[in-house]
Amino acid sequence: ISVHGGTGCHQWSPLADAYEDYAMTHAFGHMGEQMIALADLVTRPDGLPDGLRVVMLESGIAWIPSVLGRLAGHTRRLSGNVPDPVETFRGHFAVVPDPGEEHVLWAARQIGAESILFGSDYPHWDTVESGGWLTRFSDLCPPDLLAANTSRFVPRLVGQAAGDPR
């Protein structure tokens, strides 16, 4: 599953449509809607199905460790029957960090290199260029690990890259 927040341009979005300024729409629409999706997915009483992989796209990642920590504390205290959201995240989720994000290296270390994917649709007109991606992340997540992560989370891409038409 790929999770991508709305921007209010082509579909109604409860967060994105709350702002007249596109900068606010973009900042809070993506991140806020993904916070809601993340909370919903990692706090399910029965957990997530084995083998389900979720990739969170274009919402930044610096907010994820703090939201996971807050969800873990709340579910532990208020609903003891929910699996640990942090462990659910580590077992099922991948993120696509933006190298221009202020706290991205800290967040990537907290989330774990096994959950990092490269955003292949750069450059975006509204974000950073891709040129600095490997420079920023190669120590944390070298190309071989990125390839293994992609194979695990989006195996179809690996087949296509190798010429397999699946």
Summary of the structure (lengths in Angstrom):
residues: 166
radius of gyration: 16.4
end to end distance: 17.7
largest distance: 50.0
contacts: 470
relative contact order: 0.11
helix: 49%
strand: 7%
